[in-house]
Amino acid sequence: MLGQFISPEQYASLLDDGHRRAAPLLELEAGMFDKYNREPFLVSHRLAEHPDFSLERLLALCRRLPSRQVLFRVADIPGDVELDTSYDRYKRDLTLDDVIDHFEERQAYICINNPERDPAYRPIIEGLLAELAAQVDPLDPGMTWYSTYVFISAHDATTPYHMDREMNFLLQIRGGKTVYLWNPADADVMTDAQKDYLLAYVGSRPPYKPSIEPKAAVFQLRPGLGVHHPFIAPHRVHTGSELSISLAVTFRTRRSDTWTRAHQFNTRLRRIGLRPGPVGRVAWVDRAKATVTRAWRRARRALPGQKRD
């Protein structure tokens, strides 16, 4: 499983560290997080200066990590293909060593899953997460899970349209990226039913529709800049003509866990022909739905032979 859960004790430690850091990696201004989880916004950071995020050290990391943590594909791909199958569809039966040895020639794209599992990168990632926790806590307390990803692309790469099931800060370290972000609350972008099914892992993620293209918020990232993705905000990313390196820090909180369970509750109602109210409008209703979902799962796990929902 990607990522790892954060216990209340670990979260308290992160918060303490985030408030005390003498040399923060994030460069934040007052009021910068006022848009958190409502709209995307830019942040500044110092990762571009960090030697462990050089191409040489990151490719060395790829070679020493378990193969399941390093995904890759080659050549340019369309922006509307399904993200979850894109690595298998566009790897051309190549090996990771071949891709690394001929990185530019193959027009390669590498995704390193959970670099924090490497001892050299764990302090860096946890320090960055602590800084984010200190900023997010007054608005959305209680991080419960996180996962990080390093993206390395030779040039002219596309990350297909998709949406994650958490919040995200995408930080550009080398080269440039154009990030297109859509408002998940816009029914033209995603319907309530699509959001329910997305969080319940029913079917594929909602597909791209050309009609929504004019509605995208567009951000031009360069080294030292990043952009916040609100919860389940659809996005698509393009790199430029030079090599690109970026880090994505994704996380969940108690509130986003409540939303997720409420969406899963709605999915059950939809399966029996009902039309439940949307998640995110009335907090106590979301909490009630989440409580029922959690109780149902506990009861389900208690049955003989039942391991999961």
C-alpha positions in Angstrom: 0.0 0.0 0.0 1.3 3.4 -0.9 1.8 6.0 1.9 1.5 5.5 5.6 -0.9 6.4 8.4 -0.2 9.0 11.0 -1.1 8.3 14.6 -2.2 11.1 16.9 1.2 10.9 18.7 3.1 11.2 15.4 0.9 14.1 14.4 1.6 15.9 17.6 5.3 15.4 17.0 5.0 16.7 13.4 3.2 19.8 14.6 5.9 20.5 17.2 8.6 20.1 14.7 6.8 22.3 12.1 6.5 25.2 14.6 10.2 24.9 15.7 12.1 24.4 12.4 15.0 26.9 12.2 15.6 26.4 8.4 12.2 25.8 6.8 12.0 24.5 3.3 8.7 26.4 2.6 8.7 30.2 2.1 5.3 31.2 3.3 3.6 34.6 3.6 0.8 35.6 5.9 -2.6 34.7 4.6 -1.2 32.4 1.9 -3.2 29.4 3.2 -6.5 31.3 3.4 -7.6 29.5 0.2 -6.6 26.1 1.4 -8.9 23.3 0.2 -11.2 25.9 -1.5 -9.0 27.1 -4.4 -5.5 26.3 -5.7 -2.7 28.7 -4.8 1.0 29.1 -5.3 3.7 28.5 -2.6 7.4 29.0 -2.6 10.0 26.6 -1.4 13.8 25.9 -1.3 13.9 22.3 -2.6 15.5 23.4 -5.8 18.7 24.1 -3.8 18.7 20.7 -2.1 21.5 18.3 -3.4 19.4 15.2 -2.7 16.9 16.3 -5.4 19.6 16.5 -8.1 19.0 14.2 -11.1 22.1 12.1 -10.3 21.0 11.3 -6.7 17.4 10.7 -7.7 18.3 8.2 -10.4 20.6 6.5 -7.8 17.6 6.3 -5.5 15.6 4.7 -8.3 18.2 1.9 -8.6 18.3 1.1 -4.9 14.5 1.2 -4.2 12.3 -1.9 -4.6 11.1 -2.1 -8.2 7.5 -1.8 -7.1 8.2 1.8 -5.9 9.5 3.1 -9.2 7.0 3.4 -12.2 8.1 4.6 -15.6 6.8 5.1 -19.1 8.4 6.4 -22.3 7.5 8.8 -25.1 4.8 11.4 -25.1 1.3 10.2 -24.2 -2.2 11.8 -24.7 -3.6 14.0 -22.0 -6.9 12.1 -21.8 -5.6 8.5 -21.3 -6.4 6.7 -18.1 -3.7 7.5 -15.6 -3.9 4.2 -13.7 -3.0 2.1 -16.8 -0.7 4.6 -18.5 2.6 3.2 -17.0 1.8 -0.3 -18.3 0.6 0.9 -21.6 3.5 3.1 -22.4 6.6 1.3 -21.0 7.3 -0.8 -24.1 8.6 -3.8 -22.2 11.7 -1.8 -21.2 13.6 -2.3 -18.0 14.2 0.5 -15.5 18.0 0.2 -16.0 17.4 0.8 -19.8 15.2 3.8 -19.1 17.7 5.3 -16.7 20.7 4.7 -19.0 18.9 6.2 -22.0 16.7 8.7 -20.2 16.7 11.6 -22.7 16.7 9.3 -25.7 13.6 7.4 -24.5 11.8 10.6 -23.5 11.3 8.9 -20.2 9.0 9.7 -17.3 9.7 8.2 -13.9 7.5 8.3 -10.8 9.2 7.4 -7.5 6.6 6.3 -5.0 7.3 7.1 -1.3 10.9 8.3 -1.4 10.5 8.8 2.4 11.0 5.0 2.8 14.7 5.6 1.9 16.7 6.6 5.0 18.4 9.4 3.2 15.1 11.0 2.1 12.9 10.4 5.2 14.2 13.4 7.3 13.7 15.8 4.3 10.1 14.5 3.6 9.1 14.4 7.2 10.4 17.9 7.8 8.4 19.2 4.8 5.3 17.4 6.0 5.8 19.0 9.5 5.9 22.5 7.9 2.7 21.8 6.0 1.0 20.4 9.2 1.8 23.6 11.1 0.1 25.6 8.4 -2.9 23.3 7.8 -3.7 22.6 11.4 -5.5 25.8 12.3 -7.8 25.2 9.3 -8.0 21.4 9.0 -6.5 19.7 12.1 -5.4 16.1 12.3 -3.4 14.7 9.4 -4.1 10.9 9.3 -2.1 9.7 6.3 0.4 10.9 3.8 2.2 9.8 0.6 4.8 11.5 -1.5 6.0 11.1 -5.1 9.0 12.4 -7.1 8.3 12.9 -10.8 11.2 13.0 -13.3 10.6 13.7 -17.0 13.1 14.1 -19.8 11.0 16.6 -21.7 7.6 17.3 -23.2 5.8 14.9 -20.9 2.1 14.7 -20.0 0.5 13.6 -16.8 -3.0 12.6 -17.9 -6.2 14.2 -16.5 -7.1 12.6 -13.2 -8.1 13.4 -9.7 -6.5 12.2 -6.4 -8.4 11.2 -3.3 -6.6 13.5 -1.0 -5.0 17.0 -0.8 -1.7 17.7 -2.6 1.1 20.2 -2.8 3.1 19.9 -6.0 6.5 21.5 -5.7 8.6 22.2 -8.8 12.4 21.5 -8.3 13.9 21.6 -11.8 12.6 22.7 -15.2 9.0 24.0 -15.8 5.5 22.6 -15.6 2.1 23.8 -16.7 -0.6 22.7 -14.3 -4.3 22.7 -15.2 -6.6 22.5 -12.2 -10.4 22.2 -12.2 -12.9 23.0 -9.5 -14.3 19.7 -8.1 -17.4 21.5 -6.9 -18.4 22.4 -10.5 -21.0 19.9 -11.6 -19.9 20.2 -15.2 -16.5 18.9 -14.1 -17.7 16.1 -11.8 -21.2 15.2 -10.8 -22.1 14.3 -7.3 -22.5 10.6 -8.3 -19.0 10.6 -9.9 -17.5 11.9 -6.7 -19.3 9.3 -4.7 -18.0 6.5 -6.9 -14.5 8.0 -7.1 -14.1 7.9 -3.3 -15.7 4.4 -3.1 -13.3 3.1 -5.8 -16.2 2.1 -8.0 -15.2 2.0 -11.7 -12.7 4.2 -13.3 -12.0 7.8 -12.3 -14.2 10.4 -14.0 -12.9 11.0 -17.6 -11.8 14.2 -19.2 -14.4 16.1 -21.3 -13.2 18.7 -23.8 -16.1 21.0 -22.8 -14.4 21.7 -19.5 -11.1 22.9 -20.9 -11.9 26.6 -20.7 -12.7 26.2 -17.0 -9.2 25.2 -15.9 -7.1 27.4 -13.7 -3.6 27.4 -15.2 -0.4 27.7 -13.2 3.1 28.0 -14.7 5.6 26.4 -12.3 9.3 27.0 -12.2 12.0 25.8 -9.7 11.0 27.1 -6.3 7.3 27.3 -7.0 4.5 24.9 -6.1 0.8 24.7 -6.3 -1.8 23.4 -3.8 -4.4 21.0 -5.2 -7.7 21.0 -3.1 -9.3 17.7 -2.2 -10.1 15.6 -5.3 -9.4 18.5 -7.6 -9.1 17.2 -11.2 -5.8 18.2 -12.9 -3.5 17.6 -15.9 0.2 18.5 -16.1 2.6 19.2 -19.0 6.3 19.6 -18.8 8.4 21.8 -21.2 11.3 21.1 -23.5 13.8 20.6 -20.7 14.2 18.0 -18.0 11.7 18.4 -15.1 11.8 17.3 -11.5 9.0 17.8 -9.0 7.8 16.5 -5.6 4.2 15.9 -4.7 3.2 15.7 -1.0 -0.3 14.3 -0.6 -2.2 13.8 2.7 -5.5 13.2 4.3 -7.0 14.7 7.4 -9.8 13.8 9.8 -12.2 16.0 7.8 -11.2 14.5 4.4 -11.6 11.0 5.9 -15.1 12.0 7.0 -15.9 13.3 3.5 -14.5 10.0 2.0 -16.7 7.8 4.2 -19.7 10.0 3.5 -19.2 9.6 -0.2 -18.9 5.8 0.4 -22.2 5.9 2.3 -23.8 7.7 -0.7 -22.5 5.1 -3.0 -24.4 2.4 -1.1 -27.6 4.4 -1.3 -27.1 4.9 -5.1 -26.7 1.1 -5.5 -30.3 0.6 -4.2 -31.7 3.4 -6.4 -31.7 6.3 -4.0 -30.3 9.8 -4.7 -28.5 11.0 -1.6 -27.6 14.6 -0.8 -24.1 15.8 -1.8 -21.2 15.6 0.6 -19.7 18.8 1.9 -22.8 20.9 2.4 -23.9 20.0 5.9 -21.1 19.0 8.3 -23.2 17.0 10.8 -24.9 15.0 8.0 -21.4 14.1 6.6 -20.3 13.0 10.1 -23.4 10.9 10.5 -22.9 9.2 7.1 -19.2 8.6 8.0 -20.1 7.1 11.4 -22.5 4.6 9.7 -19.9 3.7 7.1 -17.3 3.0 9.8 -19.7 1.0 11.9 -20.8 -1.1 8.9 -17.2 -1.9 8.1 -16.4 -2.9 11.6 -19.3 -5.2 11.7 -18.4 -6.6 8.3 -14.8 -7.3 9.4 -16.2 -9.2 12.5 -18.0 -11.7 10.3 -16.2 -15.0 9.7 -14.2 -15.0 6.5 -14.6 -11.3 5.9 -11.3 -9.4 5.6 -12.4 -6.2 3.9 -15.4 -4.4 2.4 
